[in-house]
Protein backbone atom coordinates (compact mmCIF):
# COMPACT_ATOMS: atom_id res chain seq x y z
CA UNK A 1 0.00 0.00 0.00
CA UNK A 2 1.23 3.49 -0.77
CA UNK A 3 0.04 4.70 2.60
CA UNK A 4 1.88 2.24 4.84
CA UNK A 5 4.83 3.28 6.98
CA UNK A 6 7.21 0.75 8.57
CA UNK A 7 6.96 0.57 12.36
CA UNK A 8 9.15 3.07 14.14
CA UNK A 9 9.63 5.27 11.07
CA UNK A 10 8.56 8.89 11.26
CA UNK A 11 6.07 9.89 8.56
CA UNK A 12 7.91 10.88 5.42
CA UNK A 13 6.86 13.38 2.81
CA UNK A 14 5.54 12.07 -0.46
CA UNK A 15 7.58 13.34 -3.37
CA UNK A 16 5.56 15.49 -5.80
CA UNK A 17 2.30 13.92 -4.74
CA UNK A 18 3.71 10.38 -4.59
CA UNK A 19 0.82 8.86 -6.53
CA UNK A 20 -1.78 10.09 -4.04
CA UNK A 21 -5.20 10.16 -5.66
CA UNK A 22 -7.76 12.93 -5.25
CA UNK A 23 -11.53 12.71 -5.57
CA UNK A 24 -13.36 15.21 -7.76
CA UNK A 25 -16.64 16.65 -6.45
CA UNK A 26 -18.62 18.39 -9.21
CA UNK A 27 -21.39 19.85 -7.07
CA UNK A 28 -23.72 16.90 -7.52
CA UNK A 29 -21.60 14.34 -5.70
CA UNK A 30 -22.39 13.45 -2.10
CA UNK A 31 -21.05 10.99 0.46
CA UNK A 32 -23.08 10.17 3.54
CA UNK A 33 -23.16 8.01 6.65
CA UNK A 34 -26.46 7.94 8.51
CA UNK A 35 -26.70 8.91 12.18
CA UNK A 36 -24.79 8.57 14.39
CA UNK A 37 -22.47 9.28 11.49
CA UNK A 38 -18.74 8.83 12.02
CA UNK A 39 -18.55 10.08 15.61
CA UNK A 40 -19.19 7.63 18.47
CA UNK A 41 -20.60 10.37 20.73
CA UNK A 42 -20.99 14.11 21.13
CA UNK A 43 -17.90 15.87 22.42
CA UNK A 44 -15.72 18.92 22.90
CA UNK A 45 -12.63 18.15 20.81
CA UNK A 46 -11.78 17.68 17.15
CA UNK A 47 -8.96 17.87 14.63
CA UNK A 48 -8.91 17.52 10.87
CA UNK A 49 -6.53 17.78 7.94
CA UNK A 50 -6.97 17.60 4.19
CA UNK A 51 -5.81 18.89 0.81
CA UNK A 52 -8.19 20.62 -1.58
CA UNK A 53 -8.22 22.28 -4.99
CA UNK A 54 -11.13 24.63 -5.66
CA UNK A 55 -12.60 24.66 -9.15
CA UNK A 56 -15.66 26.73 -10.00
CA UNK A 57 -18.56 28.30 -8.07
CA UNK A 58 -16.24 30.90 -6.57
CA UNK A 59 -19.26 33.12 -5.92
CA UNK A 60 -21.11 30.61 -3.74
CA UNK A 61 -20.86 29.23 -0.22
CA UNK A 62 -19.34 25.76 -0.29
CA UNK A 63 -19.64 23.23 2.56
CA UNK A 64 -16.94 20.57 2.78
CA UNK A 65 -18.63 18.39 5.41
CA UNK A 66 -21.43 18.54 7.96
CA UNK A 67 -22.96 16.64 10.87
CA UNK A 68 -26.66 17.22 10.27
CA UNK A 69 -29.73 16.57 12.43
CA UNK A 70 -33.14 16.89 10.76
CA UNK A 71 -31.86 19.50 8.34
CA UNK A 72 -29.89 21.46 10.96
CA UNK A 73 -26.13 21.57 10.57
CA UNK A 74 -24.55 20.85 13.97
CA UNK A 75 -20.87 20.75 12.96
CA UNK A 76 -19.62 21.92 9.61
CA UNK A 77 -16.78 23.44 7.65
CA UNK A 78 -17.66 25.95 4.96
CA UNK A 79 -15.93 28.38 2.61
CA UNK A 80 -17.41 31.81 1.89
CA UNK A 81 -17.51 33.15 -1.68
CA UNK A 82 -15.11 35.73 -3.06
CA UNK A 83 -15.93 39.33 -2.25
CA UNK A 84 -17.84 40.80 0.64
CA UNK A 85 -17.12 40.84 4.37
CA UNK A 86 -16.09 37.17 4.49
CA UNK A 87 -14.05 37.07 1.30
CA UNK A 88 -12.73 33.51 0.81
CA UNK A 89 -12.97 32.78 4.54
CA UNK A 90 -13.15 29.29 5.99
CA UNK A 91 -15.41 28.84 9.01
CA UNK A 92 -16.13 26.01 11.45
CA UNK A 93 -19.53 26.17 13.12
CA UNK A 94 -20.78 24.00 15.99
CA UNK A 95 -24.12 23.59 17.76
CA UNK A 96 -25.34 21.64 20.78
CA UNK A 97 -28.13 19.03 20.81
CA UNK A 98 -30.73 21.79 21.14
CA UNK A 99 -29.36 23.54 18.06
CA UNK A 100 -27.84 26.39 20.02
CA UNK A 101 -24.63 27.90 18.68
CA UNK A 102 -21.64 26.96 20.83
CA UNK A 103 -18.75 27.27 18.37
CA UNK A 104 -17.65 29.69 15.70
CA UNK A 105 -14.16 29.78 14.24
CA UNK A 106 -13.24 31.84 11.20
CA UNK A 107 -10.15 32.43 9.14
CA UNK A 108 -8.70 35.85 8.52
CA UNK A 109 -10.10 37.88 5.63
CA UNK A 110 -9.25 36.15 2.35
CA UNK A 111 -7.76 33.38 4.53
CA UNK A 112 -4.57 35.41 4.87
CA UNK A 113 -4.23 35.43 1.04
CA UNK A 114 -4.08 31.65 0.87
CA UNK A 115 -7.23 30.78 -1.08
CA UNK A 116 -7.96 33.68 -3.39
CA UNK A 117 -7.76 32.95 -7.10
CA UNK A 118 -4.53 34.91 -7.63
CA UNK A 119 -2.49 33.39 -4.80
CA UNK A 120 -3.50 29.75 -4.55
CA UNK A 121 -0.38 27.62 -4.61
CA UNK A 122 -0.68 25.70 -7.91
CA UNK A 123 -4.34 25.15 -7.06
CA UNK A 124 -3.71 22.72 -4.21
CA UNK A 125 -4.00 23.92 -0.61
CA UNK A 126 -3.59 22.18 2.72
CA UNK A 127 -5.86 22.94 5.66
CA UNK A 128 -5.46 22.03 9.34
CA UNK A 129 -7.95 22.81 12.10
CA UNK A 130 -8.43 21.72 15.70
CA UNK A 131 -10.37 22.82 18.74
CA UNK A 132 -11.04 22.17 22.40
CA UNK A 133 -14.30 23.57 23.79
CA UNK A 134 -13.25 23.07 27.42
CA UNK A 135 -10.26 25.39 27.05
CA UNK A 136 -11.63 27.66 24.28
CA UNK A 137 -8.62 26.77 22.17
CA UNK A 138 -8.62 26.65 18.40
CA UNK A 139 -6.14 26.47 15.54
CA UNK A 140 -6.43 27.07 11.79
CA UNK A 141 -3.51 26.72 9.39
CA UNK A 142 -3.43 26.89 5.61
CA UNK A 143 -0.32 25.82 3.74
CA UNK A 144 1.60 26.02 7.02
CA UNK A 145 0.45 29.61 7.73
CA UNK A 146 -1.68 30.62 10.71
CA UNK A 147 -4.99 31.97 9.35
CA UNK A 148 -7.13 31.95 12.53
CA UNK A 149 -8.97 35.21 13.24
CA UNK A 150 -9.02 35.23 17.05
CA UNK A 151 -11.08 38.43 17.13
CA UNK A 152 -14.22 36.66 15.93
CA UNK A 153 -14.05 33.25 17.65
CA UNK A 154 -16.79 31.98 19.95
CA UNK A 155 -16.48 28.97 22.27
CA UNK A 156 -18.96 27.68 24.86
CA UNK A 157 -17.80 24.90 27.16
CA UNK A 158 -20.39 22.33 26.10
CA UNK A 159 -20.63 19.33 23.80
CA UNK A 160 -21.02 19.71 20.04
CA UNK A 161 -23.76 17.55 18.56
CA UNK A 162 -21.48 15.37 16.43
CA UNK A 163 -23.79 12.38 16.04
CA UNK A 164 -26.13 13.34 13.24
CA UNK A 165 -25.94 12.20 9.64
CA UNK A 166 -22.44 12.83 8.30
CA UNK A 167 -22.48 14.50 4.89
CA UNK A 168 -19.42 15.08 2.73
CA UNK A 169 -19.37 17.27 -0.37
CA UNK A 170 -23.05 18.19 -0.25
CA UNK A 171 -25.52 19.09 2.51
CA UNK A 172 -29.21 19.79 2.90
CA UNK A 173 -28.59 23.52 2.54
CA UNK A 174 -27.56 23.01 -1.07
CA UNK A 175 -24.10 24.44 -0.47
CA UNK A 176 -22.15 21.97 -2.59
CA UNK A 177 -18.39 21.59 -2.81
CA UNK A 178 -16.85 22.08 -6.25
CA UNK A 179 -13.27 20.83 -6.56
CA UNK A 180 -10.90 18.07 -5.59
CA UNK A 181 -10.10 16.67 -2.14
CA UNK A 182 -7.32 14.36 -1.01
CA UNK A 183 -6.15 12.80 2.26
CA UNK A 184 -9.11 13.76 4.45
CA UNK A 185 -8.33 12.99 8.12
CA UNK A 186 -10.74 13.68 11.01
CA UNK A 187 -10.73 12.70 14.68
CA UNK A 188 -12.51 13.55 17.93
CA UNK A 189 -9.32 14.48 19.76
CA UNK A 190 -7.50 17.80 20.01
CA UNK A 191 -4.10 18.32 18.38
CA UNK A 192 -2.04 21.39 19.18
CA UNK A 193 -1.35 22.66 15.68
CA UNK A 194 0.53 25.68 17.02
CA UNK A 195 3.39 23.18 17.22
CA UNK A 196 5.25 22.91 13.92
CA UNK A 197 6.15 19.34 14.86
CA UNK A 198 2.47 18.43 14.97
CA UNK A 199 1.67 20.31 11.76
CA UNK A 200 4.46 18.51 9.95
CA UNK A 201 2.85 15.16 10.72
CA UNK A 202 0.38 16.10 7.98
CA UNK A 203 2.28 18.56 5.76
CA UNK A 204 6.05 18.67 5.49
CA UNK A 205 8.07 21.83 6.06
CA UNK A 206 8.67 21.75 2.30
CA UNK A 207 4.95 21.85 1.57
CA UNK A 208 4.39 18.22 0.57
CA UNK A 209 1.79 15.69 1.65
CA UNK A 210 2.94 13.38 4.43
CA UNK A 211 2.34 9.65 4.67
CA UNK A 212 -0.09 9.18 7.58
CA UNK A 213 -0.19 5.37 7.41
CA UNK A 214 -2.63 2.95 5.78
CA UNK A 215 -5.23 3.61 8.50
CA UNK A 216 -4.22 7.20 9.25
CA UNK A 217 -2.67 6.23 12.58
CA UNK A 218 0.88 7.53 12.11
CA UNK A 219 0.34 11.13 13.34
CA UNK A 220 -1.18 10.17 16.71
CA UNK A 221 -0.42 6.47 17.14
CA UNK A 222 -4.03 5.39 16.68
CA UNK A 223 -6.44 5.39 13.75
CA UNK A 224 -8.69 8.47 13.47
CA UNK A 225 -12.44 8.31 13.04
CA UNK A 226 -12.15 9.20 9.35
CA UNK A 227 -9.39 8.74 6.83
CA UNK A 228 -10.62 9.08 3.25
CA UNK A 229 -8.04 8.71 0.51
CA UNK A 230 -7.32 7.23 -2.88
CA UNK A 231 -4.29 5.25 -3.88
CA UNK A 232 -2.93 5.37 -7.39
CA UNK A 233 -5.23 3.56 -9.81
CA UNK A 234 -8.28 3.38 -7.52
CA UNK A 235 -11.64 4.53 -8.83
CA UNK A 236 -13.11 7.73 -7.45
CA UNK A 237 -15.91 6.08 -5.50
CA UNK A 238 -13.31 4.27 -3.36
CA UNK A 239 -12.86 7.62 -1.61
CA UNK A 240 -15.99 6.70 0.37
CA UNK A 241 -14.18 3.72 1.92
CA UNK A 242 -13.10 4.91 5.33
CA UNK A 243 -9.77 3.55 6.54
CA UNK A 244 -10.49 5.05 9.96
CA UNK A 245 -12.68 3.63 12.71
CA UNK A 246 -15.90 5.55 12.04
CA UNK A 247 -17.28 3.30 9.30
CA UNK A 248 -17.56 3.59 5.53
CA UNK A 249 -19.54 6.31 3.80
CA UNK A 250 -21.92 5.69 0.91
CA UNK A 251 -22.02 7.48 -2.41
CA UNK A 252 -25.63 8.68 -2.32
CA UNK A 253 -25.47 11.07 -5.27
CA UNK A 254 -23.30 11.35 -8.34
CA UNK A 255 -20.16 9.36 -9.07
CA UNK A 256 -16.72 10.42 -7.95
CA UNK A 257 -13.74 10.55 -10.29
CA UNK A 258 -10.10 9.99 -9.36
CA UNK A 259 -8.62 13.34 -10.30
CA UNK A 260 -5.04 12.14 -10.14
CA UNK A 261 -2.31 13.15 -7.71
CA UNK A 262 -1.40 16.29 -5.82
CA UNK A 263 1.13 17.32 -8.45
Secondary structure, 3 states (H helix, E strand, C coil): CCCCCCCCCCCCECCCCCCCECEEEECCCEEEECCCCCCCCCECEEEEEEEEEECCCCCCCEEEEEEEECCEEEEEEEECCCCCCCCCCEEEEEECCCCCEEEEEEECHHHHHCCCCCCCCCCEEEEEEEEECCCCEEEEEECCEECECCCCCEECCCCECCCCEEEECCCCCCCCCEEEEEEEEEECCCCCCCCHHHHCCCECCCCCEECCCCCCCCCCCCCCCEEECECCCCCHHHHHCCCCCCCCCEEEECCCEECCCCC
